[in-house]
Each structure stands twice: as structure tokens, then as C-alpha cells.
Amino acid sequence: MERRTIGAATLDVGAIGLGCMPMNWAYTGSRQRGEESLRAVHAALDRGSTLLDTADMYGPFTNELLVGRVLKERRSEAFVSTKVGLLVGEQHIVANGRPGYVRRACDASLRRLQTDVIDLYQLHRADPEVPVEETWGAMADLVSAGKVRSLGLCAVGARSARRSGARLHDGTIRQLERVQQVFPVSAVEAELSVWSTEALDALLPWCAARGVGFLAAMPLGNGFLTGTLTPGEGFEPDDLRARHPRFTAEMMAANQSIVVGLRRVARRHGLLGNTVTPAQVALAWVLAQGRHVVPVPGAKRERWVTENAGAAGLRLTAEDLAEVAALPGAQGSWD
């Protein structure tokens, strides 16, 4: 698989990463797929998808434990990214950016992951009660201690931005400017896909101008861009899509034209003797947004991991990119 570098530290990873969250969190059946998920992680490493993206809150904690079972055998083949700063409570999720907590959380993640160093440690969300520079300083101390190799920041969500009346990523860029004064940012993780392109406006150029890597979260639109979801199909209550405005039957039907367009591009490449899927076209589009971009599609089955990894070899033409750019904008709020 093609290799890409993240940040000025030139951290080397496969061009397609693996988002591990669906294995233990947020999707129907995630908690019942332990062995299947382990096979998926192994398959990712076998195919060169070396970046394994997890977080202590996924599960909570069980996702890191699962990834740790693979790292125990194959640590030298993997690039490990995990996150800190969010706590899962009885009814809601809260931020915690206190320096003491960050240090304890890192030690706990190292134990669960069965490793002595985390390649990329990301701040999941800034704590509104703690200056972000203090949190980031504690994370920088972990680099000095040899427990972490590099630092990253996850973008604020659309809902937070809309509440403040700001553009989607204005708050993230302000945070980035502040923490850069404390310790270099190696990567930013934010949503980017064919049906969610807001990062192209300011955040992606900010990263490119400063040599910061960009991890594209949800590059398959929570599964919609794979073309495998049927409008009107129900989601179990524990599936995040059950409460998502874009996954109502009406909105899924309204957005089918996006999948139709991806299929059209896929068929054109299929005429060359390859089997190409809409998901692979969607991932190839993300890859085409810059050499500093690494899509991190979530998956919990070996089949999907294998398909996603295959997108690294798909080269979209100028005609393909123009056709994708001309697709209708997604309907339905995305928060």
C-alpha cells in the first residue's frame, strides 16, 4: 500500500487507516463481534493499513483492550492513535482536560493497549473548564517522558459550532493556533467525505500550510456512501444512526443520487477489468484531497477492511473528480 506521512515529524503510515470505534461502540452489534473484530484488525495490518485509530471512551475502554490484543503480537507493524479528554457517564459524555487526569489516562491506555508508547495521542475534546494550553502542556510532558511520540487534536463537532454561530471549524482552528505555541501539532482528525466537505474550506488548507497531517474521520458517511444501506431500513436503538437526521428514511432516499454518482464512477473503472465499489471511489476522493490526508474508515469486518484497503490503489481521473464535485449536496442536517 502507498505510504503517507503525518505532520512535520514525518510519521509514516499506510494511506488508508482503520477506525476501530465500530468494533465496540456506537453501532448495532458492536459489542458482540470480538473475534470478528480481531480478524479485521489483523486483516488491516496484513494489507498495509497500519494506522489503528481508537480512543479510551470507545466502549468505554473495551476498544483499546481489543486493539491491545493485536498489538501484543504485532506492535512493530502498527501505528497506534488513541485519544483522551472525554469521559462516558451514566447519561452523557463530559470533557476532562485536567493535567493530572491526562497523565493517569495515558498510563491506563498504555496498559490496555499493551504497549510502552502511543504513536499519536489526540485530544478528543477540549475541556471548557481548563485552558487548552494546560491540557496540551500535560500531553507534551508525555512526549518528553517517552510515553507518546506525537500529538493531535480532534475537531469540534458541528453542533458546537452552530450553537456559537461560528463556521464549522473556526473553533478548532483557534484551538490549534493556541496549542501550536505550546507543542507542535502533528495531526488533526475531522470529518471529511463526499457528503461532508466543510473541512475543505479552511481546516484542510490550514493543515497543508503548516505540515500537519489530516486524518479524515467518517470518510464513508457512517456507511451511507458504501451503497449498502437501504432507505427506510431501521437501526437498533444503540446505533448512532437511529437518531441521526441524515438517516431518516426520507433523507436517505433524498441522498441516493450521491451513491448513484459514486456507482457511475466505479462502473467506469470496472470496465478496465477491476472490481470497484462506491466505497472505494469515496475513499479515493478523500485521498485525492492532498498528500497529507489519510482517510480512517471505521470497520468491524474483515471483508470491509479488505475492500477499504483496496481504495489505496484506485486513481481517480480529473474527469472522475469533476463528476464527484458536481454531485448534489447532501440533504439533511449533519450534527
C-alpha positions in Angstrom: 0.0 0.0 0.0 1.1 3.6 -0.7 2.6 5.3 2.4 1.9 8.8 3.7 3.5 10.9 6.3 1.7 12.7 9.1 3.0 16.0 10.3 6.4 17.6 10.5 7.6 14.6 12.5 7.2 12.6 9.3 5.3 9.8 10.9 4.9 7.0 8.3 1.5 5.2 7.8 -0.4 3.4 5.2 -2.6 5.6 3.0 -5.8 4.1 4.4 -6.2 3.8 8.1 -8.6 1.7 10.2 -11.2 3.3 12.5 -11.7 0.8 15.3 -14.7 2.6 17.0 -17.4 0.4 15.4 -15.9 -2.7 16.9 -17.1 -1.7 20.4 -19.1 1.5 20.2 -22.0 3.3 18.5 -23.2 0.7 16.0 -25.6 -2.1 16.3 -24.0 -5.4 17.3 -20.6 -3.8 18.0 -20.3 -5.5 21.4 -20.9 -8.9 20.1 -18.2 -9.1 17.5 -15.0 -9.6 19.4 -13.3 -12.3 17.4 -14.6 -11.0 14.1 -13.2 -7.6 15.0 -9.8 -9.1 15.9 -9.7 -10.7 12.5 -10.5 -7.3 11.0 -7.6 -5.6 12.7 -5.2 -8.3 11.6 -6.5 -8.0 8.1 -5.8 -4.3 8.1 -2.2 -4.8 9.1 -1.8 -7.6 6.5 -2.9 -5.1 3.8 -0.8 -2.2 4.9 -3.5 -0.2 6.8 -1.1 0.4 9.7 -2.9 3.4 11.4 -5.2 1.9 14.0 -7.4 4.7 15.4 -9.1 4.1 18.8 -10.0 6.1 22.0 -10.3 5.4 25.7 -14.0 6.3 25.6 -14.9 3.7 23.0 -16.7 1.0 24.9 -15.6 2.7 27.2 -12.1 1.1 27.4 -13.0 -2.1 25.6 -11.9 -0.9 22.2 -8.4 -0.2 23.5 -8.4 -3.6 25.1 -9.3 -5.3 21.8 -6.6 -3.4 19.9 -4.1 -4.3 22.6 -4.7 -8.0 21.9 -3.4 -7.4 18.4 -0.6 -5.1 19.4 0.7 -7.7 21.8 1.6 -9.8 18.7 2.2 -7.2 16.0 3.2 -3.9 17.7 6.1 -3.2 15.2 3.7 -3.3 12.3 1.1 -0.8 13.7 0.8 2.9 14.1 -1.3 3.5 17.2 -3.5 6.5 17.6 -5.7 6.9 20.7 -7.5 9.8 22.4 -8.0 11.4 25.8 -10.3 14.0 27.2 -13.8 12.5 27.2 -15.5 10.5 30.0 -18.6 8.4 29.5 -21.1 8.9 32.3 -24.5 7.4 33.1 -26.4 9.8 30.9 -24.0 11.8 29.0 -20.3 12.4 27.9 -18.2 15.0 29.7 -14.9 16.5 28.9 -11.9 16.3 31.3 -8.7 18.1 30.4 -7.1 18.4 33.8 -3.4 17.7 33.6 -3.5 15.1 36.4 -6.3 13.2 34.6 -4.4 13.3 31.3 -1.4 11.7 32.8 -3.4 9.0 34.5 -5.5 8.3 31.4 -2.4 7.9 29.3 -0.9 5.3 31.7 -4.2 3.4 31.6 -4.3 3.5 27.8 -0.8 2.2 27.6 -1.8 -0.8 29.9 -4.9 -1.6 27.8 -3.0 -1.3 24.5 -0.2 -3.5 25.8 2.5 -1.1 24.6 5.0 1.2 26.1 4.4 4.1 23.7 1.5 5.7 21.8 2.4 6.9 18.3 -0.3 9.7 18.2 -2.1 10.9 21.3 -5.1 13.0 20.4 -7.1 15.5 22.5 -10.7 14.2 21.9 -12.3 17.4 23.0 -11.1 20.5 24.9 -12.4 20.9 28.5 -14.3 24.3 28.7 -13.2 24.4 32.4 -9.5 24.1 31.7 -7.3 26.3 29.4 -6.5 24.1 26.4 -2.8 25.1 26.8 -2.7 23.4 30.2 -4.2 20.2 28.8 -1.8 20.3 25.8 1.1 21.0 28.1 0.4 17.8 30.1 0.2 15.9 26.8 3.6 17.4 25.7 5.1 16.2 29.0 4.1 12.7 28.0 6.2 13.1 24.8 9.1 14.2 26.9 8.6 11.2 29.2 8.7 8.8 26.1 5.2 7.6 26.6 3.9 9.4 23.5 5.6 10.1 20.1 3.3 12.9 18.8 0.2 14.9 19.5 -3.0 15.5 17.6 -6.3 17.3 18.0 -9.9 16.2 17.1 -12.1 18.9 15.5 -15.1 20.2 17.4 -18.5 18.9 16.3 -20.9 20.6 14.0 -23.5 21.1 16.8 -21.0 23.0 19.0 -20.1 25.3 16.1 -23.7 26.0 15.2 -24.5 26.8 18.8 -21.9 29.5 18.8 -22.9 30.8 15.4 -19.4 30.1 14.0 -18.3 28.4 10.8 -17.9 24.7 11.4 -14.1 24.6 12.1 -13.5 28.2 13.3 -13.2 26.9 16.9 -10.8 24.1 16.0 -8.5 26.5 14.2 -8.4 28.9 17.1 -7.5 25.9 19.4 -4.8 24.8 17.0 -3.3 28.2 16.9 -3.2 28.3 20.7 -1.7 24.8 21.3 0.9 25.2 18.5 2.5 27.8 20.8 3.0 25.1 23.4 4.0 22.0 21.4 3.7 21.1 17.6 0.5 19.6 16.3 1.3 16.5 14.2 -2.3 15.7 13.1 -5.9 16.9 13.1 -8.8 14.5 12.9 -12.0 15.8 11.5 -14.9 14.5 9.3 -14.3 14.6 5.6 -16.3 12.8 2.9 -18.1 13.2 -0.4 -21.2 14.3 1.6 -19.5 16.3 4.3 -16.9 18.6 2.7 -16.8 21.5 5.2 -13.2 20.8 6.1 -12.1 21.8 2.6 -12.9 25.4 3.3 -10.4 26.3 6.0 -9.2 23.4 8.1 -7.6 21.3 5.4 -5.7 24.3 3.9 -4.6 25.2 7.5 -3.1 21.8 7.9 -1.5 21.8 4.5 0.2 25.1 5.0 1.8 24.0 8.3 2.8 20.4 7.5 0.1 19.0 9.7 -1.4 15.6 8.8 -5.2 15.3 8.4 -7.0 12.2 9.5 -10.3 12.1 7.6 -12.9 10.7 10.0 -16.1 9.1 8.7 -15.0 9.2 5.1 -17.8 6.8 4.2 -20.5 8.9 5.8 -21.3 6.4 8.6 -21.8 3.7 5.9 -24.1 5.6 3.7 -21.6 6.1 0.9 -20.9 2.4 0.6 -24.3 2.0 -1.1 -25.1 -1.0 1.1 -27.8 0.8 3.2 -31.5 0.7 2.1 -33.6 3.8 2.6 -36.2 3.0 5.3 -34.3 0.2 7.0 -34.4 0.6 10.7 -31.5 1.0 13.0 -31.4 -0.5 16.5 -31.6 2.0 19.4 -28.0 1.5 20.3 -26.9 2.6 16.8 -26.0 6.2 16.5 -27.7 6.4 13.1 -31.1 5.8 14.7 -31.0 9.3 16.0 -29.2 11.0 13.1 -31.2 13.4 10.8 -29.5 12.1 7.6 -30.5 8.5 8.3 -34.3 9.0 8.3 -36.0 7.2 5.5 -36.8 10.5 3.8 -33.2 11.8 3.9 -31.7 8.5 2.9 -33.9 8.4 -0.2 -33.2 12.1 -1.0 -29.4 11.5 -0.9 -29.4 8.3 -3.1 -28.3 10.4 -6.0 -24.8 10.7 -4.3 -24.5 7.0 -4.2 -25.7 6.7 -7.8 -22.9 9.1 -8.8 -20.3 7.1 -7.0 -21.5 3.9 -8.6 -21.3 5.5 -12.0 -17.6 6.3 -11.4 -17.0 2.8 -10.0 -18.5 1.2 -13.1 -16.3 3.2 -15.4 -13.2 1.9 -13.6 -14.7 -1.6 -13.6 -14.7 -1.6 -17.4 -10.9 -1.8 -17.1 -11.2 -5.2 -15.6 -11.2 -4.3 -11.9 -13.9 -4.6 -9.3 -14.5 -1.2 -7.9 -17.1 -0.2 -5.4 -18.8 3.1 -4.4 -17.0 2.9 -1.1 -13.6 2.7 -2.8 -14.5 5.7 -5.0 -15.5 7.7 -1.9 -12.2 6.8 -0.2 -10.1 7.6 -3.3 -11.8 11.0 -3.5 -10.6 11.7 0.1 -7.1 10.6 -0.8 -7.1 13.0 -3.7 -7.6 16.0 -1.4 -3.9 16.1 -0.5 -0.9 14.1 0.2 -1.2 15.0 3.9 -4.7 13.3 4.1 -5.3 9.8 5.4 -8.8 8.5 5.5 -9.7 6.5 8.5 -12.9 4.4 7.7 -14.5 2.6 10.5 -15.0 -1.2 10.0 -15.6 -4.2 12.1 -15.5 -7.0 9.5 -12.5 -8.3 7.5 -14.5 -8.0 4.3 -14.9 -4.3 4.7 -11.3 -3.7 5.8 -10.1 -5.5 2.7 -12.4 -3.5 0.4 -11.3 -0.2 2.0 -7.6 -1.0 1.7 -8.1 -1.7 -2.0 -9.1 2.0 -2.5 -5.4 3.0 -2.0 -4.7 1.6 -5.5 -7.6 3.5 -7.2 -6.5 6.6 -9.0 -9.4 8.9 -9.9 -9.0 10.9 -13.1 -9.7 14.6 -13.5 -13.0 13.6 -15.1 -13.9 11.4 -12.1 -13.1 14.2 -9.6 -15.1 16.7 -11.6 -18.0 14.3 -11.7 -17.9 13.8 -7.9 -17.6 17.5 -7.3 -20.7 18.0 -9.4 -22.9 15.6 -7.3 -25.8 17.2 -5.5 -25.1 18.4 -2.0 -26.2 16.2 0.8 -29.7 17.0 2.2 -30.4 16.9 6.0 -28.6 18.3 8.9 -25.3 16.6 9.9 -24.9 17.2 13.7 
